[in-house]
Amino acid sequence: MKHIVLLIVALLCMVGSNAQTRKPQMRKMGQTSQTVKGKTTSIGKNNRGARNKKSVDSNTLFWQRLIENAAKESERERYEMTDRGRVLKNVKEKFSAWNEIREFEKTTAYEQRLQQFSKFVFDSICYDAIKDRMGENWSLDLEKYNADKEYFPITCNFNEIRATIYVSVPIAEAPQFQEDFNRGFQTAERLRRFGKFVYVQNMICPTSILVNRKPYWIRRGGNREGYYGEINDDFFIDADTAKVTYKDAKPLVVKFNDLGIKNKYLTNYVYVFKKEEHVKSIMMPIMMPIDGNSELVDTDKIYEQVEEMPSFPGGSNALSSFIAANLKYPVVAQENGIQGRVIVKFVVDKDGRITDVEITRSVDPSLDKEAMRLVKAMPKWKPGKLKGNCVRVKYTIPIVFGLS
């Protein structure tokens, strides 16, 4: 706002200055003159004219520069408020802090740290900075149902960017879909769960949107303070992908050279944002010295084997008891005589949380789903350790379904 006011004041002053210089000059009596080659001319008039012209040019140039500087400052502030501006600022601040030599760090250790981990750390910081901007001021608006063609138009709002997709919903299911949507069960949170994004007018926008008649979010209960629920895993089964196109879309990248930071290992490097269907947080790695030779451990890497493997609280017997007490054999599988061993792989995080659960050996969809539910319901494990540091470790267990 202050730049707009400054622009208006500058324009008014410029107009006033030009108007003043256009006032007719009155010839004064007794003006000094000189004769040159038989022609008499006024000395004062010529000198004043030159001085006035120079003054006008100087004033005009001053106000023009003032207006240009105000316009540039206003444009810079608008850019800093965009997703791209915020991402670059965030990345620059965090990577600059990591890139500096520490007080008690030898030059050789510092050089080794930069050589080994600059790209990894830079990528992690860029990922987090971009991910944090996703979903900021995003929303979905359900429009009027088209009964003849049986679809709902949905307006997707990405800050100031608008896009419309169309979801086919049979007329018999349309009222329930509308009710679920209006109650918040078709939330814009799902827009974060895609693999491809672009910059549109320096704002982050997805190029595709998952659509499904099933609700994205399921209500499980409520109390006086509100209601609670969970993401519906079935939403991602048989979901369709609606493509979204934009005018003047730019790649979602971070160019290291744009940051003005010195690091010879990242010169001309360009980070390209990529992610899986589900957003996974990438933490900035903590490089911890293990002994006097400056050996480092990447505490964010996922290891297959470590010195001290993760364990269920209470040991293997407690794990077997937990599975026996919490396993719910699907009725449909029992009725059809389906049994077998489901192999589940997951990651035990540094704090003992179970993440990245997946089936590596399937028996039946109903048994697979129950095995995943059981593993996700486990309490925190004792994390694995490498050289005394807690690290992320892959782990695999069998879940046996047997009919007596």
N, C-alpha and C positions, 0 to 999 in steps of 0.2 A: 504493500500500500504506500509506503514511504517513497518508493521509486516512482510510482504513478504521480504522486503529488509533486515530486521533484521535476518530473518531465513537464507537467503543466506549468509550473513556475518558470522553468527554463524557456518554454515556448512563448509565454507571455512577455518575459524580459527581452527575448529576441525580437518579437514583433514590435515592442516599444522602442527598442534601440534602432530598428530600421525605420520606424515612423519618424523618430526624432531627426535622423540624418536626412530625411527627405524634406524637411522644412525649408522654404525658400530663404536664401541668404540675402539680406538687405545691404546694399552698398552704402558704406559710411562716407560722410563728407570729409574732405581733406585727406583722402586715401593717397598714399605715396605711389608714384608711378615712375616708369622709366621709358626712354625712347630707344628703340633698337631698330636700325635700318629704316628709319622714318616712321615706325609704328609705335604708338604709345600703348603700353599695357600696364595693368595694376600688379604691383609686386605682392601686396597682401592677399589679393584674391587667389592668385595661383598657389601661394604657399598654404593658405587655409584649405583650399580644395584638396591638395595633396595630403595634408594632415588629416582632414576629415575622412578621406577615402581609406587611409591607412588605419584610422581608428575604427571605421565600420568593419573592415576586413578582420581586424583583430577581435572585435566583439563578437562578430558572427562565428568565427572559428572557435572562440571560447565556449559559446553556448552550444555549438554543434558537438564539440567534444564532450561537454557535460551531458548532453542528451544521449550520446552514444554510450558513454560509460554507465549511465543510469539504466539504459536498456540492457546492456550486457550483464550488469549486476542482477537485474530482475530475472533475466533468462537463467543465470547461474543458480539463483535460489529456487526457481521452478524445477530445474533439473535435479537438484539435490533432494527434492521431495518425491521424485519418481522412484520406482523400484530399482532401476538401474543405478541411479545416483546413490541410493541407500546401500545397495549391495557393494559398490565400489568403496564407499566410505568405510563400511564394516570390515571388508577384506583388508583394506589398507591399514587400518588401526591394529587389527589382530595379528596380521602377518609381520608388520613392522616390529611389533613387540617380540615376536618369536625370532625374528631375523637378527636381532641385536646380540652382540656378544655379552655373556653374563659376567658379573663381577668376579666370580671365582672359577672362570672357565679359561683354560689354556687356549692359545691360538690354534694349536694342532687339533684339539678336541672340538673347537668351534668350527674349524674348516671341515672336519669329518662329519659333524652334525649337519652342516649345510649341504654337503655333497650327498649324504645318504637319505636325508629326510625332507629336503626343501620341496620337492614335487608332491610328496605325500601330504605334508602339512598344508601346502597351498591348496591342493585339491580339496582337502577336508574342510578348510575354512571357507572356500568358495561354495562348497555344497551346502554347508550350514547357513551361510549368508543368504543364499538363494532360497533354500527351503523355508527359512523364517519369513520370507516375504510372500510365500504362497498362501493364498486364502485370505490375504489382507483385503478387507472390503469386497469380498466376493459374495455373491448371493444368487439364488435361483428364484424366479417368479413364474408361477404356473398361470398360463393364459386360458382363455375360454376354450372349452372342449369343442372339437369339430365332430358332431354326431354323424354326419354323412360319411366322412372319411375315417372316422374312429381314431383320432389322434389328439394329443395335447401339445400345443406349442409351449415351450419353456424358454423364457428369456434368461440368458446367463449374463450376469453383470460382473465384469472384471474391472473394478474401479470405474474409470470413465469409458471403458470399452464394452460394447454390447454385441451379443451374438444370440441367435435363436436356433434351437434344435427342435425336432419333432419326435415325440414318443408315441408309438402305436399302442393303444390300449383298447381292447374290446369294450363295446358299450356297456356290457354287463358288469365289467370290472371298473369302469370309469369312476363311479361314485366313491368306491373304496379307495382308489388311487388318489383321488382328489382329497379325501379326508386325511389319508396318511401324509400326503404332501403338506397340507395346511397345518397339521399338528407337528410338523418338523421332522417327520420320519424319512423325508427325502431331502437330506441336508446338503448344503454346498460343500461340506467337509470332504465329500467324496471326490470333488474336483481336484484335490491334491494328489489323488492316487493314479497318476498317469506317468508315462515314460517320456513324453515329449512336450516341451514348452518353448515358447518364443517370446521375444520382446515386441510389443506393439505400442508405438509411441512411448517407448522406454518403460512400459508396464508389462509384468509377466502375465502371460495368458496361455492356457492349455490349447493344444491343437486337436484334442479329441476328448470326448466325455463319455463315460460309461452310463448306459441307461438300462433300466430293468423295471418291470412292473412290480417286482418285489421291493419292499421297503429296505432302505439302506440301514436304518436304525430301528431297533426293536425295544419297546418299553417293557421293563421287567417288573416294575413296582413303583410305589411312591409313598410320600408322607406329607406332612404339613409344609416342609421346606421345598417340596417339588417332587419330581419323579426321576427315576434313573433307568438306565437300560444299557444296551451294548450294540456294537456293530453286528449286522446280520451277515454272517459268512456266506449264506446262500445267495446274497445279492450278486456275488461275483460269478456264480454259476449261470451259464447261458446268458450273461449280460451282453448287450450289443454295444458297439462303439460308434458314436456319432462324431463325424469329422467336422472340425471348425476351421474355416479359412479366414484370413485377415488380409487387409491391404497393407503393403509395406512392412511385413513381418521381418524381424531380424533374428539371427541365431542367438540363443541364450548362452553367451560365452563371457569369460572374463580374460582380458588381455593383460598379462603381467606388465608389459611396457607402459600401460596407461596409469600405473600406480605411482611411478616415480620412485621406486625402491631399487636399491642396488643389490643384486644377487646374480652372479655370473652363471649359476646353474639353471636359472629360469629366464634368461634373456630370450625374447621373442616367443616365449611359451604362451599358449592359449588354452585355458581350461574350458572344456565343453561340458555343459551340464547333462548328466545322464543319471537315470535312476530306475529302480525296479517298480513294479506295479504298486507295491506298498512302500511308503516312505520309511526309510531306515536312517536313523540319526547316525552321523559319523562324528565321533568326538575327536577333538584335537589331541593327537597322541602325546603322551607324557614320556619323554625319553629320560630314563633313570639310570644313572651310573651304577654298575654292579660291583666293580672292584677298581683297583688303582690303575688299570690299563685303559680306562675310559670306554670299556665295552658298554653298549647300550641295548636296552630291551624295548621293543615296540609293544606297549601295553594295550594297543587297540587292535593288533593283528589277531586273527582267529587261528589258533594252533590245533594241530591234530594230536600231538603228544607233548606232554610237559613233564617236568620232574615230579610234580605232585598233581595228580589228576583230580577233577571235581568229584564230589561225593554227595549223596543224599544225606540229609541230616539224620544221624543215627546209624548210618551204614547200609549195606545191601539188604540186611534182614528188615530194616525199617522201610526200605523201598518196596520190598515184596509185600509187606503188610499194607502199605498205602495203596498199592495197586489192587490187592484183593478186597480191600474195604471200599474202594471208590469206583471200581469197574462196573459199568452198567451194560450188560450184554443186550444189544439191540433185539427187540422182540421179533422183528421181521427176519433177522438172521437166524434166530433160534427156530422159528417156524419152518424155515427153508433148509435147516440142517447145515448152515454155513459156519465153519470154524477154521481156525488157522492161526499163524503167527504173523503179526504186523510189526515191521521194523520201523522205528521212529528215530529220526536224527534231529538233534537240536543243538543249540549253543548255550553253554553256561557262561553268563556274562561275568565281568569283574566283580560285581556286587552279588553274584549268586542267582540273578534272575534267569529264567528260562526264556530264550528268544529263538527266532528263526526255526520254528518247529516245522518239520516236513516228513512225509512218508517216503521211505526208500524201498520198501517192499510191501506191496498192496495185496490184500486178500479179497476184500469186498468194500464198496463205498461206505456202507453202514458201519463196518468194523473199523475202517480207516478213520472215519469221522470221530468215533468214540475214543480211539487211541489218541488222536490229537487233542481231544477235549481233556482226557485224563492227564496228559503230559503238561498241558497249559495250566491245569489246576494245581500242579505241584507247588509246594512251598519253595522258598529260596534254598539253593544248594550251597554247599561249601565250595567256593570257587577254586579253580586250579591255580597253581603257582609255578613260576619260572624264576629261578635265581632269587627267590624270596618275594617276588612281585606278583600280585594277582593279575591274571591275564584271561582272555576269552578263549574257551576251549570247546571243540566239537565233541559231542557225546552221542552214543547210539544205544538204545535199549529195545528189547523185544516185548511186545504186549501180546500175551497168548490168550486166545479165545477158544475154549474147549467145551464140548457138550458131554455130559456124563451119560 
